[in-house]
Amino acid sequence: MYLQIGTEDFIKTEDIIGVFDLDNTTVNKATRDYLNEAQKADVVKTVTFDLPKSFIVTEENGQRRVFISALNTATIYKRIEE
């Protein structure tokens, strides 16, 4: 099944490793370091022009990706359940 995370962006639900709230998780230095390293590795894709509220970590064929989304985590989980 596919999950819409942006206007034109979809990901496979089976590839999702985790969904994280940006406000709550970026307080932790380890999370900020992880996102910085992902940015340096060029695996971060921002799928919104609005204020980002969450990030989604996926892995497909051994390749990790991080998607920055304007959707909050509750909306993402609701879409996964549907």
C-alpha positions in Angstrom: 0.0 0.0 0.0 1.1 3.5 -0.7 1.0 6.5 1.6 0.6 10.1 0.4 3.0 12.3 2.3 3.0 15.4 0.1 1.2 16.9 -2.8 2.8 14.5 -5.3 4.8 12.3 -3.1 4.0 8.7 -2.1 5.9 6.0 -0.2 5.3 2.3 0.3 4.0 1.7 3.8 6.1 -1.5 4.1 9.3 0.6 3.6 8.5 2.9 6.7 10.9 2.4 9.6 9.5 5.3 11.7 7.4 8.4 11.8 8.6 11.2 14.1 7.2 14.5 15.3 9.8 17.2 14.6 8.9 19.4 17.6 9.3 16.6 20.1 12.2 14.7 18.6 14.5 17.5 17.6 15.0 18.5 21.2 17.3 15.5 21.4 20.8 16.1 20.1 21.0 12.6 18.7 18.0 13.2 16.5 19.5 16.5 15.3 22.8 14.8 14.6 21.0 12.0 12.7 19.1 14.5 10.5 22.3 16.5 9.9 24.1 13.4 8.8 21.2 12.4 6.6 21.3 15.8 5.0 25.0 15.6 4.3 24.5 12.1 2.8 21.8 13.7 0.5 19.1 11.3 1.6 16.7 13.9 2.9 13.7 15.0 0.7 11.4 17.9 1.8 8.0 17.2 0.4 6.4 20.5 1.5 6.7 24.2 1.2 4.7 24.6 4.5 6.0 24.4 8.0 7.4 20.9 8.5 5.8 18.9 11.3 7.2 15.4 10.9 9.9 13.3 9.3 9.5 9.8 8.0 12.4 7.3 7.8 12.2 4.7 5.1 14.4 1.9 3.8 14.0 0.4 0.3 16.5 -2.1 -1.1 19.0 -1.2 1.6 18.7 2.5 0.8 17.6 4.8 3.7 15.6 8.0 3.0 14.3 10.7 5.2 11.2 12.6 4.1 10.3 15.9 5.8 6.5 16.5 5.7 3.9 19.1 6.7 1.6 16.3 7.9 1.5 15.7 11.6 2.2 12.2 12.9 -1.5 11.6 13.8 -2.5 12.3 10.2 0.2 10.0 8.9 -0.8 7.1 11.3 -4.5 7.6 10.3 -3.6 7.3 6.6 -1.6 4.2 7.3 -4.6 2.6 9.1 -7.0 3.3 6.3 
